[in-house]
Amino acid sequence: MKRVKLVVAYDGTNYHGWQFQNNGVSIEEVLNQTLSQLLGETVAVIGASRTDSGVHAMGNVAVFDTENRMPADKISYALNQRLPEDIRIQSSCQVPLDWHPRKQNCVKTYEYKILNRRMEMPVKRLYTYFCYFPIDIEKMRQGAAYLVGEHDFKSFCTVRTQVEDTVRTIYSLDVSRGEDDVVVIRITGSGFLYNMVRIIAGTLLRVGTGLYPPEKVEEILEARNRQAAGPTLPAKGLTLIRLDYEEQLRPEIKGENKDWSYRLIQTEIPEKKKAYLLIQRCRDEEFSSLVHRVLRQAFRNGADTVCLTDQEPEKQRLKEGQQYGYSQLKAPYRFWEMEKKAEESSVETEIQLLPLSGEEEVEWCQMMNEIFFAVPNSSAYDLNVIKQEKEKALEFFWLRWGKEKAGGAVLRREEEKDRLYIDLLGIRKDLWRQGLGRSSLKAIEHAAKAWGLSQVALLTADSNQAAFQLYTSSGFTPYPSGTEWFEAVPLEFGRING
């Protein structure tokens, strides 16, 4: 058994959309029949984008499973010899059996074309919408700018949509005019609601023809009411240009508009299966849906746990035991600022601080990532992170115990605060309970005095009980930072509904 990915182009004029229909021929139906005849087995394709009747595509994506031994990259050539001339496979290749075109993160690009001239042109009638009124491209661009970013696009989807979440992200929205009198609206986003692109095109056309001022688009967006937006333009002007799938997980996702601002940090998902959600601000009525939506995205991207915090803590909107969809919040933990006076000591410490050299950075990263693998809110280090943090005046050290590299430390000299800040301190797990943590703190105090600094400070979470107890027993005074963190974990379906 193998799974084959197809990139499919088609003229949608003679088809009732992508998905199988009882009242007409669909692209899916033609592909299933032709593949089944070619491969000598029953084949059912799974499409990435289920385009509507009359919509065209240059790069839709589909997959199917087959036992046939024909090489995956040859299937496109054999299939094109059997398909009608208005459907063509652009490429075919083998993908993992669990690769699903609708469950991968991807960026979709559509174009809507408007023929803008005094008289219609018959050869363009199947691929453009005709408008004889003058169109102001610059005003359309001004209106389009309000739609870029992450927003609730409820005003721009059909009222018949069955989706609960109407928030989508538009990465770019460009309007241009070609030499052939065709106005092109090109839109790229994370995904689109039913009829969303055609409604956006209809709304921007009203801006371009002077029926709406550009700022009307912002009012329509905020209304979250389909009746506020312009018409749904005909399907024939719409073409799915391409789908670009993520080859690597994005390190961070940001969402920001008038209603909310958040950061989803994903750098630790590949190795630790852990993500971090910082909700910087959010309207109360949007809070629950935002948390639900972003947690779902993080778990879909491979996280087993999401650490999250509400940076408007006075509102107390996160609570232990709360459920957001199929996830639940565990008991909170808090970060504490800790500080103590750097004391003189004539006693030699068991630990030496040795500066990290460039050729040792990979070894240092491996050790520290192993030490902090299960610690909440700990950073994952690589060469890029070290480079970035060195630019912020952070200094990297080995903790040497005799001939052993017992751990590592990251320090920052803060002369303006008269203190040495411990950004990271870790001891190898096989060397725990030998007093090396306390000895390392003494070595850092000696370094502070040698550098003319009178205080040592750090930040730690009370969920890391071993570290918290070490610091308090070593004379550090804790001060609450004011921010609570929660861990969200997915729940089994039966537990939620039980």
N, C-alpha and C positions, 0 to 999 in steps of 0.2 A: 504494500500500500504506500502511495506517495501523494502529497498534496501539491497541486500545480497552481501557480498564480498567473492570471491573464491580465494584460492591460488592453482594454477594449475601447475602440472608437466606433461611433455609429451616427448615422443621420436618423434622428428620431421621428421624422415626418410620418412614416407609414406604420408606426408602432404605438401601442397603447402603454407606453412607458417601459421601465425595466421589468417590474414585477409581473409575475404570471397573472393574467386576467381571463375571466370567463367570456368577456364580450369582445375580445380582439386579440391580435397577435402581439406578444411582448418580446423584448430582447432576451430576457431570461429563457423563455420558451424555445426560441430559435437556437440559442446556445446549447440548451439541454438536449434537444433533438439531434443537433448536428454532432455534438461530442459523443452522444450515445452510439450513433451510427459509425463514427470514425473509430472509436475504441472498442466497440463490440460489447459494451456493458452499460447498465443504467447509470447515468451521470446527472447530478443535480448541482448547479453552480450556486455559490453564495456571493452576492454582490455587495460592494462597499457602499454605493450610493444608489438608492432606488429612485431614479429620475422619473419625472412625470411624463405623461403622454405628450409627444411632440418635442421634448427636450433632447438636445444633441449632446454628444460627448466626444472628447478627443483622448481622454485618459481615465475612464472608469476602471475599477479594479474588481476582479472576481477570482474565487478559488474553487477548486473541485478536487475530489479524491478519486484515485484510479488505481487499479491493479495492473493496468496495461504497462508493458515494458518500453513503450516508445519514449525516447528521451524527452524530458520536459521542454527543453529549448526548441525541439523540432515540432512540437504540437501546433504552434502558431502557424507555421507554414502549411502543414497538412490541413488544418482547420480552415484557413482562408480559401483553400481551393474548393471547399464545400459550402461556405457561407454565402448568403446573398450579398450583392456588391455594396449595399449600404451598411454592412457590418464588417469590420476588419479588426483582427487581433494584432496589436502593435508589438507585443512581445509575450513570451511565456517562459517561466522558470520554476524550479522546484523550491518550495519553502517548507519549514518545519510543520509537522502534522497539527500542531496546536496554533498555528498562525491563522488568525481570523481577521478579515479585512475591516470589520466594524468594531473590533475590540482593541485595535492598535491606535496609539496616538498618531494623528496625522493632520496635515494642513491641506485644506481643500481650496481650490481656486476656480471661480466661475467667471464667465463674461456674459453680460447682456448687451446686445447690439440694437441700436436704434438707427434706422435709415432716415436722415433728416435732409429733405430736399422738397422742392415744390411738386414734383411728380414722382410717382412710384417707379421703381425699377424692377421689372418682372424677375430677372435672374437672382434677385436678392430676397424675394418674397418669402422663401422658406426658412430664412436664417436671420431675419431682422424684423423689428416692429417698425411700421412706417409712421412718421410724424411730420407734417408739413409746416407746423408752427416753428418760428425761429427758436433756437435753444441757446441759452447763455451757459456755456461750459463752466465759466469761472464761478457762477452762482451755484451750480451743481456741486462743484468741488467744495465750496464753503459749507453747503448743507451736509455733504458726505463726511466732513471732518467731525461732526458731532457723533457719528456712529462708530468711529474707530475706538477700539478698546473693549473692555468687558462690561456688558450692560445686560439688562433685562429687555429682550426684544419681543415682548408680548404684543406690542402694537404692530409688529411686522411678521406675524404668522397667522395663518388661517384660524378662524374660531373653532374649526373642527379638529385641531391638533389634539392628540391624546397624551402628549408629554406633560409631566408635572413641572419640569424645570425649563424655563424659557430663557435662562441666562446663557449667552454665547459670547465668544471673543472674536472680534474682527481685527486682524493684524494690519490690513491695508485696504483702502477703498479709493480707487483712482478713476477719474473720468477724463477721457481724451477724445479728440475728433480726428479721424483719418482723412486722407485726401479724397477718399471715395464717398464722402458725405455720410459716413457711418460714425455715430457716437458710441464709444465703447465704455461700459461701466465694468471695471475689473475689480473683483472682490475676493479677498483671501481671508480665511478664518479657520477656527478650530472645528467648526461644524455649523450646520444651518438648520433652522426650523422649516416646517412644511410651508412652501411658497415664500419663504423669507426673502430670497434674492429678488424674485419678481415683484414683491411688494416694495422693497427698497428701491428698485428701478422705477416703479410707478410713482413713488413719492418724490424721488429726485427729478423725474421728468416734470412733475408739477412745479418744482423749484426752477428748473431750467426754462420753462415756458412762462414763468412769472405769476403763476397761480398761488404759489407759496413763497414767502421770503425765506432765505436760507436758515434763519434762526427758528423757523417753524418746525424744522426737523428735530431739534432738541425738545420742543414742547410735545411732539408726537411720541418721542422716545419715553419721556417721563410720564405720559398719560397711561401707558400700558393698556391700551384699548385699540383693538383693530379698527374700529370705526374712525379713529382719529387720523389714520394714515391714508396714503393715496391708493390707487387701484392696483390690482394684481395684473401686470402686463402679460400678454399671451406667451405661451411656452416656447413658441418657435424662435424667439430671440435669445434664448438661454442656452449656453453650452458649458458643460463641465469640462474645464481645461485639463486639470491634473489633480492627483492626490499624492502628496509627499509624506511618506511615513518616517517617523522618527527612528533613526538608527541608534541613537543614544538618548537616554533620559535627560531632559533638561535639568540643570542643577537647581533652578529656582523658577517658580511660577509666581507672578505678581498680578494682583487684580486691584484696580483703583478707579473709582469714579466718585460722583457726589455722595453716593449712598454707602460705600464701603472702601476699605483699603486693607489688604492682607498680603502676606508672603508665605508661600509653601516651599520650604527648603527640602530638596530631594537628594542631596549629595550622598546621604548615607543609605539610601534605599538599596542600591546594588549589593553592598556588602553586609549591612546591618539590618536590612528590611525595616528601616526606621525613617520617618519623616517628621518635620517640625512645621507647625502652623502658628504664625503670629498674626492675630487679628488686631490691626492697629487702630481701626475705628469701624463702626458699623451702626447704622440705624437699627433701633431695637426690633422693628417689625421685619427687618431683613436678616437678623442674626441667625435664627435657627436654620433657615434655608441655606445661608452661606456656609455654616459649619457642616451641614449635611452634604452639600454639594462638593466641598473641597475635600472632606474626609473620603467620600466615595472615590474621588479622583486619585487621592493618594493610595488608597487600598488597591484600586485598579492598576496603578503603576507599580505595584509590587511591595508596598509597605505592609508589615504585620502590625506595627504600632505607630501611632501618630502622637507626638507630644505637642500640646497646644496651649496657648495662653491668650487671654483677653486683656489687651493693653489699655482697656478702660475698666480697671478692676472695681471701681466704685459702683458699677452697675450690677456686679455679681450675677452674671448671666450663665456662667459655667458652674455646674454642681456635680458632686460625686453621684454616680448612678444614672445620670441623664442619658437618654438614648437619642441618637441621631441616625435615623434609618436603621441599618443593620450594624451599628456600632454603639459602644457604651463607654462612659467616662469612669476611670478608676479614681481612687483617692488622690487628692492633689498633693503636690510637694512645692516647696518654696526655696528660692535662692536667698542666700545670706551673704552680705558683705562682712568680711572678717579682717581685723587689724590688730597688730600688737607692736610694742616697742622692740626694736632690734637690740638685743642685749650682747654686751661684750662677754667673751668666755676665753679663758686660757687653755681650755681642754681641746685637744685635737678631735675633730669629728671623724667618724668612720667613713663618711661619704666625702668625695671630692667632686667639685663642679668643673667639668672639662668642656670647653667650647666645642660645638659640633662643626666638623669640617665638611666641605662640600661633597667629598667622595663617600662620606658616611651617612648622607641624608636618607638614602633608600633604606638602609638597615635601621636607622632611628625611627622612620615612619612605620615600618613593619612592627617593631617592638611596641611603640606607643599605641598603635591601632589594636594590637592584641590585648594590651593592658586595659584599655578603655572600651573594649568591644560592647560590653553590656551596661555601661554607665550612662544614665539618662543625660541628654543634652551635651554629650561629649563630642568633640570634633573628630572627624576622620582626616588624617594627614596624608598628603602626597607632596611631590616636589613643587607643584604650583602653589599649594597652600603655604608651604614654607617660604617661597619667594614673595608671596603677597604679604605675609606677616612680617618678614624681615623689612619690607618697605615701610611698615608701621612701627619700626624701631623695636620689634620683639627680638629677643636673643635666645638661641637654642643651645642646650647643654646636655651632655651625658651626666648621669649620676654614677660615678665610679666607686665600687666597693672592693678594695684590694685590686685584683686583676679582673674583676667582673664588671661588665656593664649592667648595673643593677636597675637602671631605669633612665628617665629623662625629665627635663624641666624646661619650661618656656617662661622667660622673665622679661619684664619691662621696667627700665629705670624711669621713674616719674619725679624728676628733680623739683618741678613746680609744687608737687604735693609732699616733697621730702619723704618719699617712700619707694620701696622696691615691690613691684606688683608681680605676684605669682599667677601667671596665666594658665599654667598646666604643671602638674607634678604627679609622676607615676612611678611605682615600683613594680618590678616583675612579680607575677603572682607566685612563682615558686620560691620567692625570697620574702614573702610576707611573714609577719609575726617574729621578726628578728630585730625589731627596733630601727629599721632602716628609714622608715618614714620620719620618725622624730629626728634621727640623725641628719636626714636631708634638709629638714627645716632649719636645724642649727647651722648647717653649711650655708644655707641661703641667708640667714641672719648675718653670718660672718661676711658674706659678699656685700650685703647692704652696708655694713659699717665700713668695709674697705672702699666702697664707692661713695662714702660720705652721706649716706641716707639713714634716717633714724627710725623709720617705720617699715614694716612688712605687711602687705595686704593681699587679699585674695577674695574670690567669689566661689561658693560651693552650694550644692543642693542638699537639703536635709534628707532626701531619699537615698543619698550615698552615705549611709550611716557610718561606715568605717572611716571615711575621710572626715566627716563632720565631728566625730568623737576625737580623732587624732588632733584636729586643729584646736578644738576647745580645750582638750587636756594639755596642749602645748602652750596655752596662755593667750590664744586668740580670742578677742571679744567679738561676738556675732551681732550684726545689725540686720533686721529683715529688709530685703530689697523692695518689698511691696508687691511683687508679682508672683501669682500662683500659677503653677503648671499642672496640667492634667494629662493622663495617658488615655487615648482612645484606642480601643481594641475591637475588632469585628466580633459579632455574635453569630452563633449558629441560627439558622432560620427558625428551627423548632423552639429554641429558647426564647426568641423574641415574641413569637406568637403563642407561647404557652402561658 
